Amino acid sequence: MAGGAPLPVREYTDAAAMRRDAAALRARMFAPRPAPPSRRPVVKIIDLTPPAPAPVEVVPAPEPVVPLEQIVAVAPTSLPATTAQREGRASLRGTDCLRIGAQVSGMLQREITGQSRLAHIAKIRQIVAWLLVNRAGMSLPQAGQFLGGRDHTTILHACRQVDAVVLPASAAHGDAVMLAVALWDAMRPASYRGRR
């Protein structure tokens, strides 16, 4: 060893003594370790549930029919008009399409333009994207930017999904709100039961 005392050397008188010493060393080195005492945590169960209130019968209120004039309010918007709107080929503005989608589905506008990928939000977002392209006259990149900065291919996919829904040909050119209601009824996920 470098810089240390020499290791002690054990001399054995015979091979049997060496075997006994090796067996004792092996038994000491490889002996099973005793299991540590189990420390189970003490769990106190505390009931924090409030007492159940008396049952209340909930009667659903009838859904009010909102006319298009209230949904599509004539309000100034910060978004510039698209070429289709300036040329008179577009019947709605982008904010109108978003407002219609929110009204039809009962969701918030920020949910529709947000990043959530829940099925019911994605479906109404597809309907709004279709309205933006076909009713507001936006290009695919413009509609993607309007719906939270999405790519134009996302909007293209949304338009193809909505086009695949079988609707009467006359409905495609009718009232935008009635069209959105028909599309939402046709595309709404089966698992969606409304707002919680």
Backbone as CSV, one residue per row, in Angstrom:
resi,resn,N_x,N_y,N_z,CA_x,CA_y,CA_z,C_x,C_y,C_z
1,MET,0.833,-1.196,0.000,0.000,0.000,0.000,0.867,1.245,0.000
2,ALA,0.443,2.210,-0.685,1.227,3.438,-0.777,1.006,4.280,0.456
3,GLY,2.067,4.540,1.179,2.023,5.439,2.316,1.340,4.884,3.545
4,GLY,1.032,3.624,3.622,0.353,3.071,4.781,1.121,1.898,5.357
5,ALA,0.656,1.437,6.469,1.298,0.294,7.119,0.990,-0.967,6.336
6,PRO,1.870,-1.958,6.429,1.599,-3.191,5.712,0.395,-3.907,6.313
7,LEU,-0.337,-4.609,5.449,-1.495,-5.361,5.901,-1.046,-6.570,6.707
8,PRO,-1.770,-6.846,7.770,-1.375,-8.032,8.541,-1.658,-9.288,7.730
9,VAL,-0.737,-10.226,7.784,-0.874,-11.468,7.067,-1.150,-12.553,8.087
10,ARG,-2.157,-13.336,7.814,-2.517,-14.404,8.727,-1.914,-15.698,8.205
11,GLU,-1.219,-16.366,9.053,-0.619,-17.621,8.658,-1.394,-18.757,9.289
12,TYR,-1.714,-19.735,8.470,-2.468,-20.892,8.938,-1.515,-22.086,9.050
13,THR,-1.780,-22.930,10.050,-0.939,-24.107,10.250,-1.339,-25.231,9.315
14,ASP,-2.609,-25.304,8.977,-3.065,-26.329,8.048,-4.251,-25.798,7.232
15,ALA,-4.669,-26.541,6.216,-5.746,-26.125,5.316,-7.096,-26.120,6.012
16,ALA,-7.299,-27.022,6.981,-8.576,-27.082,7.698,-8.805,-25.797,8.490
17,ALA,-7.783,-25.222,9.094,-7.922,-23.973,9.859,-8.278,-22.819,8.917
18,MET,-7.654,-22.838,7.729,-7.945,-21.792,6.760,-9.403,-21.891,6.284
19,ARG,-9.914,-23.109,6.060,-11.299,-23.294,5.644,-12.264,-22.854,6.738
20,ARG,-11.975,-23.167,8.006,-12.833,-22.759,9.119,-12.890,-21.234,9.223
21,ASP,-11.758,-20.602,9.086,-11.700,-19.147,9.187,-12.455,-18.502,8.011
22,ALA,-12.312,-19.070,6.800,-13.026,-18.540,5.640,-14.534,-18.733,5.791
23,ALA,-14.969,-19.896,6.311,-16.396,-20.144,6.530,-16.965,-19.182,7.551
24,ALA,-16.204,-18.900,8.629,-16.670,-17.957,9.659,-16.773,-16.547,9.073
25,LEU,-15.771,-16.170,8.253,-15.805,-14.846,7.628,-16.980,-14.736,6.657
26,ARG,-17.207,-15.782,5.856,-18.315,-15.799,4.911,-19.652,-15.719,5.639
27,ALA,-19.786,-16.462,6.750,-21.043,-16.436,7.517,-21.281,-15.051,8.102
28,ARG,-20.218,-14.394,8.525,-20.357,-13.061,9.108,-20.670,-12.010,8.032
29,MET,-20.040,-12.137,6.849,-20.220,-11.135,5.798,-21.560,-11.278,5.071
30,PHE,-22.017,-12.507,4.869,-23.217,-12.738,4.077,-24.390,-13.212,4.911
31,ALA,-24.384,-12.887,6.170,-25.491,-13.275,7.043,-26.718,-12.449,6.668
32,PRO,-27.912,-13.052,6.712,-29.115,-12.266,6.404,-29.312,-11.168,7.433
33,ARG,-29.673,-10.034,6.914,-29.895,-8.892,7.812,-31.263,-9.000,8.447
34,PRO,-31.357,-8.618,9.676,-32.683,-8.645,10.306,-33.568,-7.558,9.685
35,ALA,-34.826,-7.869,9.511,-35.778,-6.912,8.932,-35.986,-5.764,9.898
36,PRO,-35.986,-4.547,9.368,-36.223,-3.411,10.263,-37.649,-3.472,10.800
37,PRO,-37.858,-2.948,11.976,-39.223,-2.955,12.510,-40.131,-2.115,11.614
38,SER,-41.311,-2.619,11.374,-42.226,-1.906,10.470,-42.751,-0.657,11.147
39,ARG,-42.702,0.402,10.398,-43.217,1.681,10.897,-44.437,2.033,10.068
40,ARG,-45.533,1.637,10.494,-46.761,1.964,9.780,-47.242,3.325,10.258
41,PRO,-47.540,4.184,9.310,-48.007,5.515,9.733,-49.358,5.411,10.432
42,VAL,-49.505,6.255,11.394,-50.774,6.317,12.110,-51.705,7.209,11.306
43,VAL,-52.782,6.653,10.874,-53.724,7.385,10.042,-54.967,7.665,10.873
44,LYS,-55.270,8.928,10.975,-56.493,9.320,11.656,-57.501,9.700,10.593
45,ILE,-58.633,9.094,10.617,-59.672,9.379,9.642,-60.587,10.441,10.229
46,ILE,-60.596,11.564,9.537,-61.423,12.683,9.978,-62.474,12.906,8.905
47,ASP,-63.703,12.921,9.276,-64.790,13.131,8.331,-64.999,14.633,8.158
48,LEU,-64.631,15.127,6.980,-64.748,16.559,6.686,-65.952,16.886,5.820
49,THR,-66.732,15.891,5.488,-67.878,16.159,4.625,-68.951,16.907,5.406
50,PRO,-69.470,17.946,4.807,-70.538,18.673,5.495,-71.810,17.829,5.517
51,PRO,-72.654,18.099,6.452,-73.909,17.333,6.485,-74.707,17.577,5.206
52,ALA,-75.366,16.557,4.766,-76.123,16.642,3.516,-77.294,17.609,3.682
53,PRO,-77.429,18.533,2.730,-78.560,19.454,2.813,-79.857,18.722,2.447
54,ALA,-80.907,19.334,2.804,-82.213,18.761,2.491,-82.367,18.713,0.968
55,PRO,-82.959,17.658,0.424,-83.104,17.565,-1.030,-83.969,18.703,-1.568
56,VAL,-83.483,19.263,-2.663,-84.180,20.369,-3.306,-84.557,19.915,-4.709
57,GLU,-85.772,20.105,-5.062,-86.217,19.721,-6.381,-85.855,20.834,-7.353
58,VAL,-85.085,20.467,-8.365,-84.638,21.440,-9.354,-85.501,21.294,-10.596
59,VAL,-86.116,22.382,-10.944,-86.955,22.402,-12.137,-86.183,23.170,-13.200
60,PRO,-85.825,22.506,-14.305,-85.063,23.225,-15.328,-85.902,24.338,-15.951
61,ALA,-85.236,25.464,-16.075,-85.910,26.615,-16.682,-85.949,26.414,-18.191
62,PRO,-87.004,26.846,-18.819,-87.042,26.713,-20.282,-85.967,27.601,-20.902
63,GLU,-85.330,27.069,-21.926,-84.288,27.844,-22.592,-84.923,28.958,-23.410
64,PRO,-84.466,30.176,-23.171,-85.053,31.278,-23.933,-84.576,31.252,-25.385
65,VAL,-85.447,31.603,-26.254,-85.101,31.706,-27.668,-84.584,33.121,-27.892
66,VAL,-83.322,33.183,-28.281,-82.680,34.477,-28.470,-82.693,34.793,-29.959
67,PRO,-83.284,35.894,-30.349,-83.298,36.246,-31.772,-81.892,36.613,-32.251
68,LEU,-81.708,36.471,-33.536,-80.416,36.747,-34.148,-79.961,38.181,-33.892
69,GLU,-80.888,39.094,-33.791,-80.527,40.499,-33.596,-79.803,40.700,-32.268
70,GLN,-80.154,39.907,-31.255,-79.476,40.043,-29.971,-78.126,39.341,-29.984
71,ILE,-78.048,38.204,-30.679,-76.773,37.488,-30.718,-75.773,38.263,-31.549
72,VAL,-76.178,38.668,-32.709,-75.302,39.417,-33.602,-75.577,40.892,-33.371
73,ALA,-75.032,41.393,-32.306,-75.238,42.797,-31.968,-74.343,43.647,-32.862
74,VAL,-74.862,44.755,-33.252,-74.073,45.667,-34.066,-73.224,46.475,-33.098
75,ALA,-71.971,46.045,-32.998,-71.048,46.700,-32.079,-69.733,46.910,-32.809
76,PRO,-69.036,47.995,-32.486,-67.746,48.196,-33.135,-66.774,47.106,-32.704
77,THR,-65.963,46.685,-33.628,-64.987,45.641,-33.321,-63.598,46.159,-33.626
78,SER,-62.622,45.619,-32.905,-61.249,46.064,-33.109,-60.612,45.374,-34.298
79,LEU,-61.270,44.320,-34.816,-60.706,43.600,-35.943,-61.038,44.316,-37.249
80,PRO,-60.077,44.417,-38.150,-60.374,45.051,-39.429,-61.281,44.156,-40.252
81,ALA,-62.063,44.757,-41.108,-62.960,43.996,-41.973,-62.142,43.212,-42.985
82,THR,-62.623,42.006,-43.293,-61.941,41.203,-44.295,-62.311,41.709,-45.681
83,THR,-61.576,41.248,-46.689,-61.857,41.648,-48.066,-63.272,41.229,-48.457
84,ALA,-63.677,40.031,-48.027,-65.021,39.549,-48.352,-66.085,40.441,-47.738
85,GLN,-65.812,40.977,-46.548,-66.796,41.865,-45.923,-66.830,43.214,-46.631
86,ARG,-65.672,43.708,-47.014,-65.641,44.989,-47.725,-66.320,44.890,-49.078
87,GLU,-66.213,43.718,-49.723,-66.824,43.539,-51.040,-68.277,43.068,-50.944
88,GLY,-68.773,42.863,-49.742,-70.176,42.478,-49.564,-70.440,40.996,-49.743
89,ARG,-69.396,40.150,-49.766,-69.598,38.708,-49.927,-69.758,37.996,-48.584
90,ALA,-69.466,38.666,-47.493,-69.553,38.042,-46.167,-70.736,38.626,-45.421
91,SER,-71.484,37.738,-44.762,-72.669,38.206,-44.057,-72.403,38.463,-42.572
92,LEU,-71.323,37.935,-42.021,-71.035,38.092,-40.594,-69.605,38.551,-40.385
93,ARG,-69.350,39.101,-39.204,-67.989,39.404,-38.782,-67.499,38.246,-37.928
94,GLY,-66.210,38.205,-37.681,-65.632,37.124,-36.891,-66.197,37.055,-35.488
95,THR,-66.383,38.221,-34.868,-66.932,38.235,-33.504,-68.366,37.716,-33.486
96,ASP,-69.109,37.944,-34.571,-70.476,37.424,-34.653,-70.470,35.897,-34.694
97,CYS,-69.551,35.321,-35.472,-69.461,33.855,-35.564,-69.106,33.264,-34.210
98,LEU,-68.180,33.878,-33.511,-67.787,33.391,-32.186,-68.932,33.522,-31.201
99,ARG,-69.669,34.629,-31.273,-70.808,34.844,-30.389,-71.907,33.816,-30.661
100,ILE,-72.132,33.495,-31.927,-73.141,32.493,-32.284,-72.736,31.129,-31.733
101,GLY,-71.464,30.754,-31.901,-70.986,29.473,-31.388,-71.125,29.368,-29.882
102,ALA,-70.823,30.454,-29.180,-70.942,30.448,-27.722,-72.404,30.351,-27.301
103,GLN,-73.269,31.056,-28.001,-74.698,31.040,-27.658,-75.319,29.673,-27.923
104,VAL,-74.977,29.058,-29.043,-75.559,27.777,-29.423,-75.122,26.672,-28.471
105,SER,-73.838,26.666,-28.095,-73.306,25.586,-27.266,-73.427,25.855,-25.776
106,GLY,-73.636,27.096,-25.391,-73.692,27.436,-23.974,-72.307,27.553,-23.352
107,MET,-71.281,27.688,-24.151,-69.909,27.809,-23.648,-69.473,29.265,-23.694
108,LEU,-68.365,29.528,-23.034,-67.803,30.868,-23.052,-66.948,31.043,-24.304
109,GLN,-66.858,32.286,-24.775,-66.056,32.557,-25.967,-64.591,32.240,-25.714
110,ARG,-64.113,32.491,-24.500,-62.702,32.209,-24.211,-62.429,30.709,-24.163
111,GLU,-63.459,29.892,-23.891,-63.281,28.440,-23.964,-63.107,28.002,-25.418
112,ILE,-63.866,28.611,-26.311,-63.803,28.234,-27.720,-62.460,28.624,-28.325
113,THR,-61.939,29.797,-27.969,-60.664,30.238,-28.521,-59.482,29.745,-27.700
114,GLY,-59.728,29.072,-26.578,-58.654,28.609,-25.711,-57.939,27.386,-26.243
115,GLN,-57.105,26.785,-25.396,-56.256,25.673,-25.800,-56.840,24.305,-25.460
116,SER,-58.025,24.245,-24.884,-58.607,22.965,-24.483,-58.878,22.074,-25.679
117,ARG,-58.659,20.754,-25.487,-58.917,19.791,-26.550,-60.062,18.863,-26.191
118,LEU,-60.874,19.254,-25.234,-62.033,18.433,-24.902,-62.932,18.319,-26.127
119,ALA,-63.566,17.165,-26.274,-64.300,16.870,-27.504,-65.392,17.891,-27.788
120,HIS,-66.173,18.252,-26.768,-67.284,19.169,-27.026,-66.785,20.570,-27.377
121,ILE,-65.668,20.981,-26.806,-65.121,22.298,-27.142,-64.513,22.264,-28.545
122,ALA,-63.846,21.160,-28.884,-63.248,21.049,-30.222,-64.323,21.045,-31.298
123,LYS,-65.467,20.414,-31.034,-66.536,20.360,-32.041,-67.137,21.733,-32.289
124,ILE,-67.417,22.492,-31.229,-67.991,23.826,-31.442,-66.941,24.747,-32.067
125,ARG,-65.666,24.517,-31.761,-64.603,25.296,-32.390,-64.560,25.019,-33.890
126,GLN,-64.806,23.759,-34.281,-64.848,23.434,-35.705,-66.012,24.127,-36.397
127,ILE,-67.150,24.178,-35.722,-68.312,24.864,-36.300,-68.024,26.355,-36.463
128,VAL,-67.412,26.955,-35.444,-67.078,28.386,-35.523,-66.057,28.623,-36.636
129,ALA,-65.090,27.726,-36.785,-64.104,27.876,-37.857,-64.783,27.815,-39.220
130,TRP,-65.740,26.907,-39.365,-66.475,26.810,-40.636,-67.256,28.093,-40.897
131,LEU,-67.897,28.636,-39.853,-68.629,29.900,-40.014,-67.681,31.034,-40.379
132,LEU,-66.501,31.058,-39.763,-65.536,32.117,-40.063,-65.121,32.083,-41.534
133,VAL,-64.908,30.881,-42.065,-64.465,30.772,-43.452,-65.623,30.997,-44.418
134,ASN,-66.780,30.362,-44.127,-67.880,30.384,-45.091,-68.851,31.550,-44.915
135,ARG,-68.951,32.118,-43.737,-69.892,33.225,-43.514,-69.196,34.561,-43.286
136,ALA,-68.009,34.526,-42.670,-67.307,35.792,-42.444,-66.289,36.064,-43.545
137,GLY,-66.078,35.086,-44.424,-65.187,35.290,-45.559,-63.721,35.366,-45.187
138,MET,-63.328,34.819,-44.052,-61.919,34.858,-43.652,-61.137,33.781,-44.395
139,SER,-59.867,34.062,-44.590,-58.987,33.031,-45.147,-58.651,32.044,-44.030
140,LEU,-58.074,30.913,-44.388,-57.730,29.910,-43.379,-56.743,30.452,-42.343
141,PRO,-55.668,31.159,-42.748,-54.771,31.722,-41.729,-55.447,32.775,-40.851
142,GLN,-56.324,33.593,-41.451,-57.027,34.603,-40.648,-57.935,33.938,-39.619
143,ALA,-58.666,32.907,-40.039,-59.549,32.205,-39.109,-58.747,31.521,-38.019
144,GLY,-57.596,30.941,-38.368,-56.742,30.307,-37.359,-56.227,31.315,-36.354
145,GLN,-55.831,32.491,-36.826,-55.361,33.542,-35.920,-56.495,34.013,-35.014
146,PHE,-57.679,34.121,-35.566,-58.836,34.569,-34.793,-59.198,33.566,-33.702
147,LEU,-59.033,32.277,-33.970,-59.388,31.233,-33.005,-58.214,30.846,-32.121
148,GLY,-57.460,31.800,-31.676,-56.422,31.535,-30.691,-55.069,31.211,-31.273
149,GLY,-54.797,31.647,-32.489,-53.474,31.437,-33.062,-53.246,30.033,-33.591
150,ARG,-54.271,29.428,-34.146,-54.134,28.075,-34.688,-53.601,28.095,-36.115
151,ASP,-53.074,26.958,-36.529,-52.511,26.816,-37.866,-53.633,26.734,-38.902
152,HIS,-53.349,27.135,-40.130,-54.379,27.103,-41.172,-54.817,25.680,-41.483
153,THR,-53.946,24.685,-41.269,-54.339,23.299,-41.535,-55.376,22.816,-40.527
154,THR,-55.334,23.355,-39.314,-56.350,23.025,-38.313,-57.712,23.526,-38.773
155,ILE,-57.739,24.726,-39.332,-58.998,25.293,-39.820,-59.487,24.518,-41.038
156,LEU,-58.565,24.100,-41.907,-58.937,23.304,-43.069,-59.570,21.980,-42.622
157,HIS,-58.968,21.335,-41.620,-59.522,20.088,-41.088,-60.913,20.329,-40.493
158,ALA,-61.067,21.433,-39.777,-62.365,21.751,-39.177,-63.429,21.942,-40.258
159,CYS,-63.090,22.659,-41.319,-64.062,22.877,-42.403,-64.438,21.567,-43.077
160,ARG,-63.464,20.680,-43.251,-63.766,19.384,-43.854,-64.642,18.535,-42.943
161,GLN,-64.425,18.619,-41.633,-65.250,17.874,-40.690,-66.700,18.355,-40.738
162,VAL,-66.889,19.666,-40.801,-68.244,20.215,-40.840,-68.896,19.920,-42.188
163,ASP,-68.123,20.000,-43.271,-68.673,19.699,-44.599,-69.120,18.244,-44.703
164,ALA,-68.495,17.376,-43.907,-68.847,15.953,-43.958,-70.191,15.668,-43.290
165,VAL,-70.687,16.605,-42.485,-71.981,16.426,-41.821,-73.077,16.599,-42.868
166,VAL,-73.973,15.658,-42.907,-75.033,15.700,-43.918,-76.093,16.687,-43.458
167,LEU,-76.244,17.752,-44.200,-77.273,18.753,-43.925,-78.033,18.999,-45.215
168,PRO,-79.281,19.403,-45.122,-79.995,19.771,-46.354,-79.264,20.908,-47.059
169,ALA,-79.261,20.863,-48.355,-78.531,21.875,-49.128,-79.063,23.270,-48.853
170,SER,-80.359,23.363,-48.572,-80.927,24.679,-48.314,-80.443,25.248,-46.990
171,ALA,-80.099,24.372,-46.040,-79.661,24.855,-44.730,-78.301,25.519,-44.810
172,ALA,-77.492,25.109,-45.765,-76.152,25.677,-45.867,-76.192,27.151,-46.238
173,HIS,-77.296,27.627,-46.763,-77.395,29.031,-47.159,-78.402,29.797,-46.315
174,GLY,-78.953,29.171,-45.283,-79.970,29.814,-44.465,-79.380,30.665,-43.355
175,ASP,-80.178,30.857,-42.339,-79.806,31.668,-41.192,-78.607,31.047,-40.481
176,ALA,-77.624,31.868,-40.125,-76.393,31.356,-39.519,-76.643,30.724,-38.157
177,VAL,-77.564,31.293,-37.376,-77.842,30.745,-36.048,-78.525,29.388,-36.174
178,MET,-79.522,29.293,-37.057,-80.197,28.008,-37.237,-79.237,26.958,-37.798
179,LEU,-78.339,27.402,-38.675,-77.331,26.494,-39.224,-76.398,26.012,-38.115
180,ALA,-75.965,26.917,-37.245,-75.076,26.531,-36.140,-75.782,25.573,-35.191
181,VAL,-77.076,25.800,-34.932,-77.834,24.894,-34.059,-77.909,23.508,-34.692
182,ALA,-78.195,23.444,-36.000,-78.286,22.148,-36.677,-76.940,21.437,-36.685
183,LEU,-75.861,22.175,-36.924,-74.531,21.567,-36.911,-74.158,21.076,-35.519
184,TRP,-74.473,21.868,-34.499,-74.152,21.467,-33.123,-74.948,20.225,-32.735
185,ASP,-76.207,20.159,-33.131,-76.996,18.961,-32.832,-76.430,17.740,-33.544
186,ALA,-75.910,17.935,-34.759,-75.381,16.805,-35.525,-73.980,16.395,-35.064
187,MET,-73.179,17.341,-34.590,-71.777,17.048,-34.277,-71.483,16.913,-32.791
188,ARG,-72.415,17.283,-31.937,-72.160,17.258,-30.497,-71.778,15.842,-30.059
189,PRO,-70.697,15.666,-29.275,-70.314,14.331,-28.809,-71.420,13.715,-27.961
190,ALA,-71.575,12.406,-28.075,-72.634,11.713,-27.336,-72.417,11.809,-25.833
191,SER,-71.155,11.944,-25.414,-70.862,11.994,-23.977,-71.135,13.364,-23.378
192,TYR,-71.351,14.383,-24.206,-71.550,15.746,-23.697,-72.973,15.907,-23.203
193,ARG,-73.106,16.304,-21.957,-74.427,16.471,-21.338,-74.729,17.921,-20.998
194,GLY,-73.959,18.840,-21.504,-74.183,20.249,-21.215,-73.188,20.738,-20.197
195,ARG,-73.259,22.004,-19.889,-72.328,22.605,-18.926,-72.543,22.027,-17.557
196,ARG,-71.451,21.920,-16.813,-71.534,21.401,-15.439,-71.423,22.528,-14.456
